[in-house]
Amino acid sequence: SSGINAEWPLRPGMSINKAPVNGTFTRSGQPIMEVVNDPKAYPLTVSFGRGKIGANEKLMLASTFHSLYAISSKISPVEKSSGIRMMETDEFVLHCFQTITGVKFFIIVDHKQTACEPLLHRIYQLYTDYVLKNPFYLIDMPIRCELFDQNMKKIIDQVERANVYNSATLS
Amino acid sequence: MIYNLYIFNPDGQCLYYGEWNRTKASGLSSDEEYKLVYGMLYSLKPFVTRLSPATSDSFRYFKTDKYKLTMYETQSGTKFVINTATDWSSNVINNILHTLYKDVFVEFAVKNPMMSLSE
């Protein structure tokens, strides 16, 4: 009915009666369909949403972007073009930074976000410091380095605080 | 500086290609290039939809370090794709594409009884 997109499955992050849902079970281990089919449970509030992007899907999206990046360089009407540096849609902006070794960092932000290039550079710095210099990290594998995650969180928090400050001072 | 322009019908066939200041050929035949450009836009759609925080979203443009590709899609699925210099404003480009659609394409192509829109 209203505002529900038929493609959205009831996935982790969504909720029944405000309690978040985990796969096809509620947090207390009850199958969702049991709750939905039980007349005593009504009125029932169910919220749907775009599911969280799983690890596999992230890999697929990243490969898609890698190809799009390469194609955008190939079809260029001008000599020596890079791939997509920045892409804008109605709802978000994507910025991409490619290093000289071909590693790509891309970030999804809203239209108001500024200074994405420096941010990507700082993240590249974190990558070289906490990932590449980590003797236990295997190249080209998913990154599971605690220090990288911690410092990434710090940087993002800084950016968000600056956003709050900027929006407060400008309004 | 406008480099080139593609017009695709909803099935992905290139109805029109125009070139003005293009300095680099893609190394592919025209047909292959049209398919590549359309394929890229076709793949971009689900990519954008999946990543978007909103329920429905559509791609507007992207920039590389040397050119800007803007897409204008009509309700009927016709796509106008234009490559310009990176400093062109989206407002200007969208006006051009919209005018192109309204005053040129619709007038002379769609309303032309001799023209078939699937080639």
Interface residues (C-beta under 8 A of the other chain):
Chain A: G3 N5 R50 I53 E57 L61 T64 F65 S67 L68 I71 S72 S73 K74 I75 S76 P77 V78 E79 K80 S81 S82 G83 I84 R85 M86 M87 E88 T89 D90 E91 F92 L94 I108
Chain B: Y3 N4 E19 N21 R22 T23 K24 S26 G27 E33 L36 V37 G39 M40 S43 L44 F47 V48 R50 L51 S52 P53 A54 T55 D57 S58 F59 R60 Y61 F62 K63 T64 D65 K66 Y67 L69 N83 S90
